[in-house]
């Protein structure tokens, strides 16, 4: 799963639409793949995050947050005994 979009907006100018644009591919995409494969015996479940989740990226807070969610989701899957990387 490597879907992404990147929008530019500062905290002063960001809108709900900006957040949804950056979140939808990463967050909804990963969750939809998780639910669609929940009854499948997967060998792996690979997600591609970004360093923006760790160090931030000026003007790209929603993108960084979406990648941070993806990192946490990967840890959650592992904690559930599911493959994730």
Secondary structure, 3 states (H helix, E strand, C coil): CCCCCCCCECCCCCCHHHHHHHHHHHHHHHHHHHHHCCCCCCCCCCCCCCCHHHHCCCCEHHHHHHHHHHHHHHHHHHHCCCCCC
